[in-house]
Amino acid sequence: MTEPTPSGRPGRWRSGAESKQRILDTARTQFLRHGYAGTTVRAVAAEAGVDPAMVFYFFGTKQGLFGAAVDMSAAVPPAIESIFTEGLDGIGERIVRTLITNVDNSDRTPLGLLTRFGPPADQSESLVREYIDREITSRLADLIDTPDAQARAGMVNVQILGLTVSRYIVKLEPIASATVDDLAAWFGPIINRCLTD
């Protein structure tokens, strides 16, 4: 018979919680050692001594595992996925809505929305850049599939960075107090043109 935990759940729950923490600790080490691209769910599972299915059970995807490992807001990975669900049609507006909605609803700074990772800032920022490059920039470039796709995706990054700095750091008006609908209407078409014109 298993011994109950303080929560009233059996010892199996405690074992599951311990496995989850072991996976997270291993993932943090591997992401630092190998980067985002070089870390695999299978390798994390092997080092943590669990089946890969357990990693997927707890974290859903590699993106979810990375998000948990760097203490990313849980809303960010599915929000990023939602950008790509409908192809290029209206993608500029979706990018703006996703960015503004998630930062507005967060108590963290724009960078803190992505990560409060513990390593030195240069390591943390490098991992976040790699994540953004793999999960946003490269996917945008693949979506438009033109010879200048990387440059076009880079132009989108410039628009998003400018919008973020203007609204949350410098607090320039009318950007700082504009609604999500206003910002999507103003900046969405600009992003669309960067990608498709």
C-alpha positions in Angstrom: 0.0 0.0 0.0 1.4 3.4 -1.0 1.8 6.1 1.7 -0.5 9.1 1.2 1.2 12.5 0.5 0.2 15.6 2.4 -2.3 16.4 -0.3 -4.0 13.1 0.2 -2.8 11.6 -3.0 -0.9 8.4 -3.1 2.8 8.1 -3.3 2.6 7.6 -7.1 1.7 11.3 -7.4 4.8 12.2 -5.5 6.8 10.0 -7.8 5.3 11.7 -10.9 6.0 15.1 -9.5 9.6 14.1 -8.8 9.9 12.8 -12.4 8.6 16.0 -13.8 11.1 18.0 -11.8 13.9 15.7 -12.9 12.9 16.2 -16.5 12.9 20.0 -16.0 16.3 20.0 -14.4 17.7 17.8 -17.2 16.1 20.0 -19.9 17.6 23.2 -18.4 21.1 21.6 -18.5 20.7 20.3 -22.0 19.3 23.5 -23.5 22.3 25.4 -22.0 24.7 22.8 -23.2 23.3 22.1 -26.7 21.0 25.1 -27.5 17.4 24.9 -28.5 18.0 23.2 -31.9 20.5 20.7 -30.5 18.3 19.5 -27.6 15.8 16.7 -28.3 13.0 15.3 -26.2 14.5 11.8 -26.6 17.9 13.0 -25.2 16.2 14.8 -22.3 14.2 11.7 -21.5 17.2 9.4 -21.6 19.3 11.5 -19.3 16.3 12.0 -16.9 15.7 8.2 -16.9 12.2 8.4 -18.1 10.3 7.3 -21.3 9.9 10.1 -23.9 6.1 9.6 -23.6 6.4 11.0 -20.0 8.0 14.2 -21.3 5.2 14.6 -23.8 2.6 13.8 -21.1 3.9 16.6 -18.8 4.9 19.2 -21.4 3.1 18.4 -24.6 5.8 19.4 -27.1 9.4 20.4 -27.3 8.2 24.0 -27.3 6.3 23.4 -24.1 9.3 21.7 -22.5 11.5 24.7 -23.4 8.9 27.1 -22.1 8.7 25.3 -18.7 12.5 25.0 -18.5 13.1 28.7 -18.9 10.0 29.7 -16.9 8.3 31.2 -20.0 4.7 32.3 -19.6 2.6 29.3 -20.3 0.5 31.3 -22.7 3.3 32.0 -25.1 3.9 28.7 -27.0 0.2 28.1 -27.9 -0.1 31.8 -28.8 2.8 31.4 -31.2 1.2 28.3 -32.7 -2.0 30.2 -33.3 -0.2 32.7 -35.5 0.5 30.0 -38.1 -2.9 28.2 -38.1 -4.4 30.1 -41.1 -1.5 30.6 -43.4 -0.5 34.0 -44.7 -4.0 35.4 -44.9 -4.2 38.1 -42.2 -1.0 36.9 -40.5 0.1 40.5 -39.7 -3.0 41.2 -37.7 -2.6 37.9 -35.8 1.0 38.6 -35.0 0.2 42.0 -33.6 -2.8 40.7 -31.6 -0.8 37.8 -30.2 2.1 40.0 -29.1 0.0 42.8 -27.6 -2.6 40.6 -25.9 0.1 38.4 -24.2 2.2 41.3 -23.1 -0.8 43.4 -21.9 -2.0 40.5 -19.9 1.3 39.7 -18.3 2.9 41.2 -15.2 6.3 40.7 -16.7 8.4 43.0 -18.9 8.4 42.1 -22.6 11.6 40.0 -22.2 10.4 38.6 -18.9 7.3 37.4 -20.7 9.5 35.1 -22.6 11.9 34.1 -19.9 13.1 34.6 -16.3 15.8 32.1 -16.8 18.5 31.8 -14.2 21.8 31.7 -16.2 23.8 34.8 -17.1 21.9 37.2 -19.3 24.0 36.5 -22.4 23.2 32.7 -22.2 19.5 33.4 -21.5 19.2 35.9 -24.3 21.0 33.6 -26.7 18.5 30.8 -26.0 15.5 33.1 -26.4 16.9 34.4 -29.7 17.4 30.8 -31.0 13.9 30.0 -29.9 12.4 33.0 -31.7 14.5 32.2 -34.8 13.4 28.6 -34.9 9.7 29.0 -33.9 8.8 32.4 -35.5 11.4 33.8 -37.9 12.2 30.6 -39.8 8.6 29.5 -39.9 7.6 32.9 -41.4 10.4 32.5 -44.0 9.2 29.0 -44.8 5.6 30.2 -45.1 6.4 32.8 -47.8 9.1 30.7 -49.5 10.7 33.4 -51.6 14.4 34.1 -52.3 14.4 37.0 -49.9 12.2 35.2 -47.3 14.8 35.6 -44.4 15.1 39.3 -45.1 11.3 39.7 -45.1 10.9 37.8 -41.9 13.7 40.0 -40.4 11.7 43.1 -41.4 8.7 41.7 -39.4 11.0 41.4 -36.4 12.0 45.0 -36.8 8.3 46.1 -36.8 7.5 44.0 -33.8 10.6 45.2 -31.9 9.7 48.8 -32.7 6.1 48.3 -31.6 7.2 46.7 -28.3 9.7 49.3 -27.4 7.3 52.1 -28.3 4.4 50.8 -26.2 6.1 49.2 -23.2 9.5 50.8 -22.7 9.5 54.4 -24.2 5.6 54.6 -23.9 5.2 56.8 -27.0 1.7 58.0 -27.7 -0.6 57.1 -29.3 0.9 53.6 -29.3 1.1 53.3 -25.6 -2.6 53.8 -25.0 -4.0 52.3 -28.2 -6.3 49.3 -28.1 -5.3 45.9 -29.5 -7.8 46.5 -32.3 -6.2 49.8 -33.2 -2.7 48.4 -33.2 -3.8 45.4 -35.3 -5.4 47.7 -37.8 -2.4 50.0 -38.0 0.5 47.6 -37.9 -1.1 44.4 -39.3 -1.1 45.6 -42.9 2.5 46.8 -42.6 3.6 43.3 -41.5 1.5 41.8 -44.3 3.2 44.0 -46.8 6.7 43.0 -45.5 5.8 39.4 -46.1 3.8 39.5 -49.3 4.4 42.6 -51.4 
